[in-house]
Amino acid sequence: MQKVLFLLAFVCLALPALNAQNARKVEAFFQHSHTLQDLKNIKAELGAQKIMVDYVSMEFDDAGHLKALEFTVDCQDGFKGSAKSSDVPDDLTFGFVRDYRTDAETPFFVGNVGKAVKE
């Protein structure tokens, strides 16, 4: 009986640690090099993670690369927002971050995410 109680106590103490390891940080960036197909793929991948992204407006250059974007994001857990860029950058600074870790300093950030990514 003591072995069963010990095992039960061990499992109860280990569960919070396992959950902390499973917590994740989702970062989505939109870049000038993205095409319409890239945006569709990003939306599908995030949707599989229960994060809903809708593109309000998109503009592409003559080469088919993303020039301007307005989007909304809903993480379905109370965190949602929107952002707009009339000049989508080449780097990883425009998009959103959803940090599911309990000790996250910034659990959600949308728009110019350069600062949120460095944390």
Backbone bond lengths (Angstrom), bond angles and torsions (degrees), N, CA, C in turn:
res aa  C-N    CA-C-N  psi(-1)  N-CA   C-N-CA  omega(-1)  CA-C   N-CA-C  phi
1 M - - - 1.457 - - 1.529 110.63 -
2 Q 1.337 115.95 -39.63 1.460 119.33 179.55 1.531 111.03 -63.90
3 K 1.330 116.69 -35.54 1.460 119.96 178.87 1.533 110.39 -64.52
4 V 1.329 116.46 -39.90 1.461 120.47 179.10 1.523 110.16 -65.87
5 L 1.313 118.14 -44.04 1.461 121.61 178.56 1.527 111.13 -63.67
6 F 1.344 116.20 -40.16 1.455 120.15 178.84 1.530 110.12 -63.84
7 L 1.326 116.80 -44.36 1.454 121.56 179.25 1.526 110.72 -62.93
8 L 1.328 116.92 -42.72 1.462 121.26 178.26 1.531 110.58 -62.66
9 A 1.316 117.11 -42.96 1.467 120.87 178.93 1.525 110.41 -63.70
10 F 1.335 117.21 -40.43 1.458 121.28 179.32 1.527 110.57 -63.01
11 V 1.322 117.22 -45.17 1.457 121.20 179.89 1.524 110.77 -63.10
12 C 1.327 117.29 -42.50 1.470 120.84 -179.99 1.528 111.44 -64.49
13 L 1.323 117.01 -35.71 1.465 120.15 178.88 1.528 111.44 -76.71
14 A 1.309 117.58 -29.03 1.462 121.15 -177.17 1.521 112.76 -80.56
15 L 1.327 118.56 -27.16 1.469 120.87 -176.19 1.525 113.43 -58.03
16 P 1.342 119.37 -46.32 1.470 117.17 178.88 1.523 112.57 -60.74
17 A 1.315 117.63 -36.92 1.464 120.40 178.72 1.522 110.70 -66.19
18 L 1.313 117.66 -39.64 1.463 120.60 178.26 1.514 110.96 -65.95
19 N 1.328 117.48 -40.91 1.462 120.85 178.93 1.520 110.69 -64.12
20 A 1.334 117.29 -37.86 1.459 120.68 178.93 1.527 110.32 -63.93
21 Q 1.324 117.16 -36.50 1.454 120.22 179.16 1.523 111.36 -71.69
22 N 1.325 118.06 -28.89 1.456 121.40 -179.71 1.517 112.50 -80.94
23 A 1.338 117.45 -16.58 1.460 120.56 178.06 1.527 107.81 -62.32
24 R 1.322 115.93 144.71 1.442 118.66 -174.86 1.517 111.72 -137.79
25 K 1.294 113.89 171.83 1.458 121.93 177.73 1.522 106.92 -124.17
26 V 1.322 116.16 122.54 1.461 121.85 179.31 1.523 107.81 -103.49
27 E 1.320 115.40 126.08 1.460 121.16 177.51 1.527 107.73 -123.96
28 A 1.310 116.66 128.19 1.463 121.45 177.36 1.518 108.30 -125.97
29 F 1.322 115.55 127.04 1.453 121.27 -178.31 1.519 109.70 -121.83
30 F 1.312 115.21 144.41 1.450 122.17 175.70 1.519 107.53 -115.21
31 Q 1.331 115.37 127.58 1.459 121.16 -175.93 1.517 110.93 -125.70
32 H 1.323 114.74 159.76 1.474 121.45 179.50 1.531 111.47 -58.27
33 S 1.306 118.12 -30.14 1.467 121.20 -177.55 1.531 113.28 -74.76
34 H 1.342 117.70 -10.56 1.469 120.16 -179.01 1.522 111.84 -70.27
35 T 1.316 114.79 145.45 1.464 122.72 176.44 1.530 108.25 -107.83
36 L 1.313 116.42 176.18 1.460 120.46 177.30 1.527 110.25 -59.39
37 Q 1.325 117.30 -40.93 1.462 120.19 179.05 1.525 111.32 -63.48
38 D 1.330 117.42 -37.97 1.470 120.86 176.76 1.524 110.49 -60.30
39 L 1.328 116.67 -43.52 1.466 120.55 179.65 1.526 110.99 -63.71
40 K 1.323 116.45 -39.79 1.469 119.93 177.04 1.526 110.89 -63.46
41 N 1.328 116.73 -40.88 1.469 120.97 178.88 1.525 111.73 -65.28
42 I 1.327 116.70 -42.42 1.469 121.09 178.32 1.522 109.80 -60.75
43 K 1.320 116.15 -45.81 1.466 120.96 -179.95 1.526 110.73 -60.81
44 A 1.320 117.28 -43.27 1.467 121.30 -179.28 1.528 111.51 -66.46
45 E 1.331 116.94 -43.64 1.469 120.52 179.86 1.527 111.24 -63.61
46 L 1.317 116.71 -42.45 1.468 119.87 179.02 1.525 110.49 -69.27
47 G 1.320 117.15 -38.13 1.460 120.96 177.85 1.523 111.47 -59.64
48 A 1.315 117.08 -36.78 1.463 121.22 177.37 1.519 111.38 -65.07
49 Q 1.334 116.00 -22.11 1.464 121.24 177.42 1.533 111.58 -97.77
50 K 1.323 116.84 13.46 1.466 124.17 179.18 1.527 112.37 66.91
51 I 1.333 116.84 28.04 1.458 122.49 174.18 1.524 106.52 -111.70
52 M 1.333 116.44 116.96 1.459 121.69 -175.94 1.534 110.55 -94.56
53 V 1.308 115.42 121.43 1.460 121.93 176.97 1.525 107.75 -116.62
54 D 1.315 115.40 131.22 1.465 120.98 175.27 1.523 108.30 -123.72
55 Y 1.306 115.88 135.47 1.456 121.46 178.19 1.524 107.80 -95.10
56 V 1.325 116.02 112.18 1.462 121.90 -179.17 1.519 109.67 -73.88
57 S 1.332 116.44 -44.52 1.466 121.13 176.50 1.519 109.16 -151.81
58 M 1.331 114.89 146.95 1.465 122.39 179.40 1.514 108.06 -137.70
59 E 1.320 115.81 146.27 1.459 120.62 175.06 1.527 107.32 -139.02
60 F 1.330 115.77 135.14 1.458 121.13 -178.42 1.522 109.87 -120.21
61 D 1.338 115.57 151.47 1.462 119.34 176.72 1.531 109.72 -81.95
62 D 1.326 116.83 -177.71 1.464 121.00 -177.12 1.528 112.84 -62.64
63 A 1.324 117.46 -24.67 1.465 121.78 179.73 1.534 111.82 -86.54
64 G 1.345 116.61 -1.26 1.460 120.63 179.01 1.513 114.18 85.57
65 H 1.331 116.89 16.21 1.459 121.24 179.15 1.526 111.00 -97.91
66 L 1.313 114.80 147.65 1.469 121.98 -175.52 1.523 111.28 -62.11
67 K 1.309 114.75 125.50 1.456 121.17 -178.27 1.533 110.61 -109.95
68 A 1.335 116.60 -43.42 1.463 121.92 -179.23 1.522 108.36 -141.38
69 L 1.339 115.35 147.09 1.465 119.55 -177.91 1.520 110.60 -152.46
70 E 1.315 114.77 137.13 1.463 122.32 168.12 1.519 105.92 -125.94
71 F 1.343 116.14 129.30 1.456 120.15 -177.56 1.523 111.10 -141.17
72 T 1.330 114.92 159.56 1.461 122.04 171.07 1.520 107.50 -120.76
73 V 1.319 115.71 151.57 1.458 121.14 178.07 1.524 108.40 -136.65
74 D 1.323 115.91 137.29 1.460 122.68 177.87 1.531 107.25 -132.87
75 C 1.322 115.84 113.07 1.470 121.01 -178.09 1.529 111.61 -81.60
76 Q 1.313 117.43 -0.74 1.463 124.51 176.65 1.522 113.36 62.22
77 D 1.321 115.62 25.17 1.464 120.30 177.39 1.532 110.54 -138.42
78 G 1.341 115.00 22.98 1.461 120.21 179.90 1.524 113.02 100.21
79 F 1.319 117.42 -14.56 1.462 121.17 179.20 1.525 108.88 -99.57
80 K 1.340 114.81 119.28 1.456 120.13 177.60 1.514 109.22 -154.62
81 G 1.319 115.54 159.44 1.453 119.63 -179.42 1.508 110.86 -175.81
82 S 1.327 115.13 -172.49 1.458 120.46 -179.55 1.521 109.09 -148.94
83 A 1.323 114.69 161.51 1.464 120.74 178.04 1.515 108.71 -152.65
84 K 1.328 114.29 159.99 1.459 120.67 -178.21 1.521 108.38 -145.61
85 S 1.317 115.62 138.84 1.458 121.02 174.36 1.520 108.45 -139.07
86 S 1.316 115.94 127.95 1.462 120.30 176.97 1.524 110.60 -89.97
87 D 1.337 116.33 -5.19 1.462 122.22 178.26 1.534 107.76 -143.61
88 V 1.323 116.44 82.45 1.464 121.20 -176.16 1.529 108.84 -61.89
89 P 1.332 117.30 128.80 1.469 120.77 -175.17 1.534 113.31 -76.65
90 D 1.324 114.76 165.99 1.463 121.76 176.41 1.523 111.66 -83.14
91 D 1.326 116.85 -20.37 1.470 120.41 -174.88 1.531 111.61 -97.02
92 L 1.321 115.97 -172.68 1.469 122.27 -176.74 1.531 110.96 -96.85
93 T 1.328 116.13 61.91 1.462 119.01 -178.10 1.521 113.98 -123.02
94 F 1.322 118.72 -7.78 1.466 120.86 -177.78 1.522 109.11 -119.00
95 G 1.324 115.62 122.84 1.464 120.51 179.96 1.514 110.16 159.88
96 F 1.342 116.09 -135.74 1.462 119.38 177.20 1.526 110.24 -153.05
97 V 1.325 113.70 160.39 1.459 122.22 177.86 1.520 108.02 -132.01
98 R 1.326 116.83 131.50 1.470 121.89 172.28 1.527 106.14 -125.06
99 D 1.328 115.25 111.12 1.461 122.07 -178.23 1.524 108.10 -103.15
100 Y 1.324 116.40 111.78 1.457 122.42 -176.55 1.534 112.80 -85.40
101 R 1.309 118.51 -4.70 1.460 120.81 -178.67 1.530 109.57 -67.90
102 T 1.321 116.01 139.88 1.467 120.03 -176.31 1.527 112.30 -65.46
103 D 1.318 118.48 -26.26 1.460 121.39 -179.18 1.530 112.45 -97.33
104 A 1.316 116.56 16.95 1.469 120.67 -177.82 1.522 110.52 -63.57
105 E 1.321 115.39 129.79 1.464 120.50 177.67 1.531 110.53 -70.37
106 T 1.334 116.36 -37.96 1.456 122.50 177.64 1.528 107.53 -129.58
107 P 1.343 118.63 97.24 1.458 119.98 -175.81 1.535 114.10 -71.01
108 F 1.337 117.68 -22.27 1.460 120.16 -179.33 1.512 109.00 -151.69
109 F 1.323 115.26 136.45 1.456 120.68 178.05 1.517 107.74 -150.68
110 V 1.315 117.22 136.72 1.465 121.49 -179.24 1.524 109.14 -135.51
111 G 1.327 115.86 142.55 1.468 121.61 -179.75 1.505 110.41 111.99
112 N 1.351 116.55 -126.65 1.457 121.28 177.42 1.532 107.59 -80.19
113 V 1.318 115.92 97.23 1.468 121.24 -171.16 1.527 113.29 -91.68
114 G 1.307 118.65 9.07 1.453 120.91 -179.19 1.521 112.91 -51.48
115 K 1.323 117.91 -44.70 1.459 122.32 -178.98 1.534 110.88 -70.08
116 A 1.315 117.33 -42.17 1.468 120.78 -177.21 1.526 111.56 -66.77
117 V 1.310 118.26 -31.58 1.467 121.57 -178.24 1.511 110.37 -71.99
118 K 1.316 118.86 -31.30 1.465 122.36 -177.60 1.517 112.54 -72.77
119 E 1.329 118.06 -18.68 1.464 120.85 -177.38 1.501 111.63 -74.25
